[in-house]
Amino acid sequence: MPALALKGRLAFSTLGCPDWDFGQIVSNAAALGFSAIEVRGVQDQLRTELLPCFLPEGREGTRELLSRHGLRICCAGTSASFHDARNTEAALEEGRAAISVCAAMGIPYIRVFGDAIPAGERPLDAARRVADGIGRLCDFAEESGGGVAVLQEVHGDFNTVEALGPVIERLGRRPSFGIIWDIEHSYRAYGARFEPFYGLVAPHVRHVHAKDCRILAGGGLQVELPGEGEINIAEIVGRLEADGYGGLYSFEWEKRWRPEIPEPEAAFPAYARFMGALAMP
């Protein structure tokens, strides 16, 4: 496999270090050779607009800290999910608040969800509702003029061609819409045969969650460090690079939700080493 041009294109999500304060996040990212941080909560606060580093009085200090360490924030992860009609207005409120923060801080993306297809509902109906909700956030982003794009993460039931296809059909031509390809979530649906799914999402992928896992007997999932599970990360990265993907590869180590998995002090360097090896001649 040829060397890949990954220098300066590695990030990690703060899901992986829920006990670190923002200063620790930045200093550790710089020390480990990461170039960007994907913010999904800091310590006890998950809402983007309520994080001290993003409050109006904290923004200048945040910019200075990031600049001093040669880092940037690449994405703000929200909880905004549009599969449940009862939650649409709350999801819009959270998404709009995050877009406003990102516009002020020069952060290019927010992350949102489709997530679950409600029991008994046609997948097409759920997909249309998700597309409508995300489309309304895209409207807000475009009207705000801050250059922020709304990215739907491949997640939950929205990890197949059938579920994501109608969303992409309706929103795919909008400059403020894109996809975060979480390769673990598509692996749950397609295993090693990622090509059918890749063919749908490839033109719209702005950001990638690179991670590994193992499917257990009975359908459960075990999180693994990169290279220790079943996902052929090197093949996926190679295909993305061959097709001209120029975005980041972010390590979404879900320590916040899975406290039993290894600590970030072990997991983050393991990811940096694994991805660095892909880039070696």
C-alpha positions, 0 to 999 in steps of 0.5 A: 500500500502506498504511503498516505498523505495524512500529516496534519489531518488527524483529530480526536473527539472529546468524547474520548477524554471526558475528565479532561478540562479544555486546557488538558485537551489542547495540550495533549492534542498538541503533544501527541501530534494531532492537528485538530479537535472535535468538540463533543462536550468538555467534562460535565457540559455537552451543550456547545453554546454553554461550554466556557471555552465558547462563551463570548467572554472566553472566545478570545482566550480559546483562539489564543490557546489554540493558535499557540499550540497550532491546533484548530477545532474542526467540528462541534458535536451536538445531540440534535436528532431529527428522527422523532417529531416530538423532538424537532423544535428542541433539536433545531434550537440546539443546532442553531445555537451551535451554528452561531457559536461555530460561525463566531469561532470559525468552526466549519461543521456541526454534527447532527443525527438521523439516528433511529427509525421509529418502530412501525414507521416506514423508513422513507417517512423517517428519512423525509422527516430527518431531511426536513429537520436538517434542511431547516438547519441548513437554511439557518446556516446559510442565512447566518453567512458564517460558512458553517455546514451541517453534517449528518453522522452515519449512526444508528439506523441511518447507516444504510443506503435505504435510510440515508439515500432519501436524505442525500437525494433531498439535501445532497446539492446543498453546500451547507449539507454533508456527511460524517462517515463513521466507519464503525456504524456502516460496518455494522450494516455491511461488514467488510463490503463497504463499497455499496454504502461508500458509493452513496456517501462518497461525494458528500463525505466532509469528515470521517470517524476512523475507529475499530470494533469486533462484532460478537456472536449474537450481534453485540459489538466490542470496541477495539483500539485501531488495528485490533478489531475487524475493520480494515481501516487502511483499505477505507482510508486508501480508497478515500485518499485515492478518490480525493478526500482531503478532510480529517480522520477523527478518532471518536473513542467513546469513553464518555459512554463506555467507561470500561474501555481504555483511558485516553492516555493509552487510546489516543497515542495508539490511534496516532501511531496506527494512522501514522504508520499508514502514512509512512513510506 
